[in-house]
Amino acid sequence: MSRPTIPDLAKAARVSISTVDRVLNGRDPVRPQTAERVLNAAKQIGFHGVTAIERRLESDKPVIKFGFLLKQSHRKLYRMWAEVLKAATEAYPGAYGRSIVRFMDDLAPDKAAEAIYSLSREADVIGMITSDHPQVNHAVDGLAAEGIPVVTMISDISTAARAGFVGNDCVKKGRTAAWFIAGLNANGGKASVFVGSHRYLAQELNEMGFRSYFRESAPGFQMLETIATLEEPEIAYEATRRLLQTEPDWVGLYVAGGGITGVMRALREDSGPVAKRLVVIAHELTNETRAGLAEGIIKVVLSHPAKLLAETLVRAMAEALDVDRAATVSQHIVPFDFYSATNI
């Protein structure tokens, strides 16, 4: 059997022969994504120049400064995200990546906008989680005009100028939380949802899916008014205590935003029948929520797959720097994981 030729490689990679020639010989620049496709095709068909292509890609890799803007530095969840994003940056094969992580301890929209502008002076591209607000959107619009793309993670924003979004299907996530509560409470009752802030589109969509499931599929449940915790455990603690004392038919709580540690504290302190039967659904598998599952305080955790989300975000950020890309917002929907006391 004859060895694969350059035309064979071009056909397998779905590129022109001249493009393969540029990859092999380095006569002209080739987009990293195209060169990676040629390399993968070469490996698949057994092309003899694989080593040469790998050397070529390694020498041509750009240096990219990946900027990540996360929320409060005192929260273990966001420190965890920082580490996972740093690892994904270092492992990204298409560039020599440098991660720049900044936290927003003050979540006010004007402070978020300032943080975005500040990070843009250090980074080539920004990945961030923040609220949807006109001041935030204006900052992202300004960076887009300067050629600094912004990709949102976990919670999207509404400006068309963002380069992309990486996260869960939030409506489906909310409906899944409702499905668990309905399935674990055969006799119905009252259900509630806590959000961190209504300015986070992900949490708004979580709530929408949660309510729509009960409305459509579980009419035996009554929805209580949504409570915003402002991402503060103390507010969540006081809200949980109040509901435990005033709502004897309360059977389900979906914590779609911050504050789960406050909820857990209130439930640990209360040994009454409402606290014992309450089905709590939380987000993100952390040391705290893992302990809640083990104790039976939390029944289910719906969690982003951290490594997959980070790798997807870094790739989306790198691709957003491609000046030849289509001027559309890229959407990367990753699945969410389920955790209970039986599989932690």
C-alpha positions as semicolon CSV with decimal commas, in nm:
position;residue;x (nm);y (nm);z (nm)
1;M;0,000;0,000;0,000
2;S;0,145;0,338;-0,104
3;R;0,211;0,610;0,148
4;P;-0,048;0,891;0,174
5;T;0,043;1,193;-0,038
6;I;-0,010;1,566;0,008
7;P;-0,328;1,554;-0,207
8;D;-0,454;1,270;0,014
9;L;-0,386;1,482;0,322
10;A;-0,558;1,787;0,171
11;K;-0,866;1,578;0,095
12;A;-0,874;1,426;0,445
13;A;-0,836;1,767;0,610
14;R;-1,085;1,931;0,371
15;V;-0,838;2,204;0,273
16;S;-0,650;2,295;-0,043
17;I;-0,316;2,144;-0,144
18;S;-0,160;2,490;-0,109
19;T;-0,280;2,510;0,250
20;V;-0,117;2,176;0,330
21;D;0,201;2,302;0,165
22;R;0,199;2,614;0,384
23;V;0,153;2,403;0,696
24;L;0,438;2,172;0,601
25;N;0,685;2,433;0,484
26;G;0,589;2,747;0,670
27;R;0,592;2,972;0,365
28;D;0,289;3,172;0,477
29;P;0,087;3,191;0,800
30;V;-0,201;2,950;0,852
31;R;-0,477;2,989;1,111
32;P;-0,409;2,766;1,416
33;Q;-0,748;2,594;1,380
34;T;-0,671;2,503;1,018
35;A;-0,324;2,378;1,102
36;E;-0,467;2,162;1,383
37;R;-0,715;2,012;1,137
38;V;-0,431;1,924;0,899
39;L;-0,236;1,765;1,185
40;N;-0,533;1,556;1,300
41;A;-0,598;1,439;0,944
42;A;-0,229;1,349;0,902
43;K;-0,245;1,129;1,210
44;Q;-0,564;0,961;1,091
45;I;-0,433;0,866;0,746
46;G;-0,077;0,783;0,855
47;F;0,090;1,070;0,671
48;H;0,467;1,050;0,705
49;G;0,515;1,421;0,792
50;V;0,331;1,423;1,123
51;T;0,644;1,511;1,323
52;A;0,723;1,801;1,091
53;I;0,370;1,936;1,124
54;E;0,386;1,911;1,504
55;R;0,716;2,102;1,510
56;R;0,568;2,364;1,280
57;L;0,262;2,412;1,501
58;E;0,472;2,430;1,815
59;S;0,698;2,702;1,672
60;D;0,403;2,901;1,535
61;K;0,187;2,900;1,849
62;P;0,087;3,252;1,949
63;V;0,120;3,393;2,297
64;I;-0,227;3,479;2,435
65;K;-0,302;3,660;2,758
66;F;-0,630;3,512;2,881
67;G;-0,804;3,743;3,129
68;F;-1,062;3,595;3,368
69;L;-1,294;3,812;3,574
70;L;-1,460;3,623;3,859
71;K;-1,675;3,715;4,154
72;Q;-1,587;3,741;4,523
73;S;-1,238;3,625;4,616
74;H;-1,350;3,514;4,963
75;R;-1,580;3,247;4,817
76;K;-1,419;2,906;4,778
77;L;-1,625;2,840;4,464
78;Y;-1,459;3,120;4,272
79;R;-1,112;3,036;4,400
80;M;-1,178;2,687;4,265
81;W;-1,277;2,832;3,927
82;A;-0,958;3,036;3,925
83;E;-0,744;2,724;3,962
84;V;-0,938;2,528;3,702
85;L;-0,917;2,814;3,449
86;K;-0,544;2,853;3,508
87;A;-0,493;2,482;3,442
88;A;-0,704;2,495;3,124
89;T;-0,502;2,794;3,000
90;E;-0,173;2,615;3,054
91;A;-0,303;2,300;2,883
92;Y;-0,453;2,477;2,579
93;P;-0,266;2,330;2,280
94;G;-0,324;2,615;2,036
95;A;-0,123;2,886;2,213
96;Y;0,126;2,969;2,482
97;G;-0,137;3,084;2,728
98;R;-0,091;3,316;3,021
99;S;-0,381;3,343;3,266
100;I;-0,464;3,670;3,442
101;V;-0,730;3,619;3,711
102;R;-0,907;3,908;3,880
103;F;-1,191;3,900;4,134
104;M;-1,475;4,145;4,197
105;D;-1,545;4,175;4,568
106;D;-1,787;4,463;4,506
107;L;-2,056;4,333;4,266
108;A;-2,214;4,672;4,194
109;P;-2,255;4,724;3,815
110;D;-2,031;5,034;3,805
111;K;-1,756;4,843;3,987
112;A;-1,796;4,551;3,748
113;A;-1,759;4,785;3,450
114;E;-1,444;4,933;3,606
115;A;-1,304;4,585;3,661
116;I;-1,370;4,493;3,295
117;Y;-1,190;4,804;3,171
118;S;-0,901;4,744;3,409
119;L;-0,855;4,382;3,299
120;S;-0,868;4,484;2,932
121;R;-0,543;4,678;2,981
122;E;-0,367;4,351;3,065
123;A;-0,543;4,082;2,858
124;D;-0,593;4,000;2,490
125;V;-0,933;3,842;2,553
126;I;-1,163;3,828;2,857
127;G;-1,375;3,548;3,001
128;M;-1,605;3,661;3,279
129;I;-1,903;3,595;3,500
130;T;-2,098;3,905;3,593
131;S;-2,446;4,052;3,606
132;D;-2,642;4,175;3,307
133;H;-2,661;4,553;3,342
134;P;-2,641;4,851;3,101
135;Q;-2,308;4,962;3,251
136;V;-2,159;4,616;3,207
137;N;-2,292;4,588;2,853
138;H;-2,156;4,933;2,766
139;A;-1,810;4,824;2,881
140;V;-1,826;4,509;2,669
141;D;-1,944;4,712;2,368
142;G;-1,646;4,942;2,409
143;L;-1,397;4,655;2,427
144;A;-1,548;4,492;2,118
145;A;-1,491;4,816;1,927
146;E;-1,125;4,804;2,039
147;G;-1,085;4,443;1,925
148;I;-1,082;4,287;2,273
149;P;-1,344;4,009;2,272
150;V;-1,540;3,912;2,582
151;V;-1,680;3,561;2,636
152;T;-1,925;3,509;2,922
153;M;-1,919;3,200;3,141
154;I;-2,201;3,043;3,347
155;S;-2,426;3,351;3,318
156;D;-2,469;3,541;2,991
157;I;-2,527;3,912;2,930
158;S;-2,760;4,074;2,677
159;T;-2,531;4,281;2,458
160;A;-2,484;4,152;2,104
161;A;-2,121;4,266;2,119
162;R;-2,010;3,977;2,340
163;A;-1,812;3,718;2,146
164;G;-1,967;3,410;2,303
165;F;-2,115;3,226;2,598
166;V;-2,012;2,903;2,771
167;G;-2,246;2,745;3,025
168;N;-2,549;2,526;3,091
169;D;-2,898;2,528;2,946
170;C;-3,034;2,718;3,246
171;V;-3,404;2,665;3,174
172;K;-3,345;2,291;3,155
173;K;-3,147;2,310;3,479
174;G;-3,434;2,482;3,659
175;R;-3,685;2,233;3,527
176;T;-3,461;1,949;3,645
177;A;-3,452;2,095;3,997
178;A;-3,833;2,110;3,997
179;W;-3,854;1,752;3,867
180;F;-3,649;1,629;4,163
181;I;-3,860;1,820;4,417
182;A;-4,187;1,700;4,265
183;G;-4,062;1,341;4,247
184;L;-3,952;1,342;4,612
185;N;-4,278;1,494;4,740
186;A;-4,567;1,278;4,627
187;N;-4,829;1,482;4,816
188;G;-4,733;1,824;4,682
189;G;-4,688;2,135;4,891
190;K;-4,512;2,470;4,865
191;A;-4,187;2,521;4,676
192;S;-3,955;2,819;4,662
193;V;-3,647;2,938;4,480
194;F;-3,359;3,156;4,603
195;V;-3,158;3,354;4,350
196;G;-2,849;3,561;4,419
197;S;-2,969;3,850;4,207
198;H;-3,226;3,899;3,933
199;R;-2,950;4,066;3,731
200;Y;-2,788;3,728;3,657
201;L;-2,952;3,595;3,343
202;A;-2,860;3,236;3,432
203;Q;-3,050;3,259;3,759
204;E;-3,348;3,429;3,594
205;L;-3,362;3,140;3,347
206;N;-3,318;2,884;3,627
207;E;-3,618;3,037;3,802
208;M;-3,818;3,044;3,478
209;G;-3,758;2,674;3,415
210;F;-3,831;2,587;3,777
211;R;-4,166;2,767;3,779
212;S;-4,267;2,644;3,434
213;Y;-4,220;2,279;3,534
214;F;-4,458;2,310;3,829
215;R;-4,706;2,508;3,622
216;E;-4,711;2,250;3,344
217;S;-4,637;1,918;3,514
218;A;-4,695;1,939;3,890
219;P;-5,011;2,141;3,965
220;G;-5,023;2,006;4,321
221;F;-4,744;2,244;4,418
222;Q;-4,775;2,611;4,507
223;M;-4,488;2,847;4,432
224;L;-4,376;3,091;4,699
225;E;-4,233;3,433;4,614
226;T;-3,874;3,424;4,487
227;I;-3,615;3,551;4,736
228;A;-3,294;3,730;4,629
229;T;-3,006;3,656;4,867
230;L;-2,761;3,903;4,708
231;E;-2,513;3,610;4,718
232;E;-2,492;3,655;5,097
233;P;-2,519;3,348;5,326
234;E;-2,660;3,556;5,612
235;I;-2,955;3,672;5,402
236;A;-3,018;3,314;5,289
237;Y;-2,997;3,200;5,653
238;E;-3,258;3,450;5,771
239;A;-3,489;3,376;5,476
240;T;-3,470;3,000;5,543
241;R;-3,541;3,045;5,914
242;R;-3,841;3,263;5,837
243;L;-3,991;3,015;5,593
244;L;-3,934;2,726;5,832
245;Q;-4,134;2,914;6,096
246;T;-4,413;3,052;5,875
247;E;-4,472;2,791;5,603
248;P;-4,576;2,453;5,750
249;D;-4,643;2,316;5,398
250;W;-4,298;2,408;5,265
251;V;-4,151;2,099;5,098
252;G;-3,899;2,214;4,836
253;L;-3,622;2,475;4,800
254;Y;-3,410;2,539;4,490
255;V;-3,101;2,749;4,563
256;A;-3,017;2,881;4,216
257;G;-2,774;3,148;4,338
258;G;-2,535;3,212;4,626
259;G;-2,621;3,155;4,989
260;I;-2,634;2,777;5,021
261;T;-2,413;2,779;5,332
262;G;-2,668;3,003;5,504
263;V;-2,947;2,764;5,408
264;M;-2,750;2,470;5,546
265;R;-2,682;2,652;5,871
266;A;-3,052;2,723;5,924
267;L;-3,145;2,361;5,856
268;R;-2,878;2,228;6,091
269;E;-3,022;2,443;6,370
270;D;-3,384;2,337;6,312
271;S;-3,501;1,986;6,406
272;G;-3,869;2,044;6,326
273;P;-4,076;1,846;6,076
274;V;-4,051;2,107;5,798
275;A;-3,671;2,109;5,809
276;K;-3,657;1,729;5,813
277;R;-3,872;1,681;5,503
278;L;-3,751;1,983;5,303
279;V;-3,598;1,880;4,969
280;V;-3,311;2,117;4,890
281;I;-3,157;2,135;4,542
282;A;-2,834;2,332;4,513
283;H;-2,577;2,432;4,251
284;E;-2,207;2,339;4,222
285;L;-2,028;2,056;4,397
286;T;-1,798;2,217;4,656
287;N;-1,669;2,101;4,993
288;E;-1,973;2,267;5,154
289;T;-2,237;2,116;4,925
290;R;-2,062;1,778;4,940
291;A;-2,097;1,791;5,320
292;G;-2,463;1,889;5,281
293;L;-2,526;1,587;5,060
294;A;-2,352;1,355;5,302
295;E;-2,561;1,487;5,593
296;G;-2,885;1,464;5,398
297;I;-2,948;1,841;5,422
298;I;-2,914;1,875;5,045
299;K;-3,077;1,610;4,829
300;V;-2,928;1,692;4,487
301;V;-2,655;1,918;4,348
302;L;-2,665;2,028;3,984
303;S;-2,309;2,120;3,891
304;H;-2,114;2,256;3,596
305;P;-1,849;2,008;3,477
306;A;-1,562;2,233;3,583
307;K;-1,280;2,094;3,368
308;L;-1,495;2,070;3,054
309;L;-1,636;2,419;3,101
310;A;-1,290;2,568;3,156
311;E;-1,143;2,396;2,851
312;T;-1,440;2,502;2,639
313;L;-1,414;2,861;2,761
314;V;-1,042;2,888;2,689
315;R;-1,092;2,746;2,340
316;A;-1,383;2,984;2,273
317;M;-1,173;3,278;2,392
318;A;-0,885;3,182;2,163
319;E;-1,119;3,139;1,868
320;A;-1,273;3,481;1,938
321;L;-0,935;3,635;1,855
322;D;-0,954;3,499;1,501
323;V;-1,009;3,809;1,288
324;D;-1,157;3,594;1,011
325;R;-1,428;3,439;1,228
326;A;-1,794;3,499;1,149
327;A;-1,938;3,801;1,329
328;T;-2,180;3,594;1,537
329;V;-2,205;3,511;1,905
330;S;-2,075;3,159;1,967
331;Q;-2,286;2,951;2,205
332;H;-2,128;2,656;2,384
333;I;-2,381;2,468;2,597
334;V;-2,215;2,213;2,825
335;P;-2,410;1,947;3,018
336;F;-2,460;1,968;3,393
337;D;-2,376;1,689;3,634
338;F;-2,603;1,537;3,902
339;Y;-2,479;1,456;4,250
340;S;-2,657;1,296;4,545
341;A;-2,540;1,131;4,866
342;T;-2,497;0,807;4,673
343;N;-2,240;0,923;4,416
344;I;-2,020;1,184;4,587
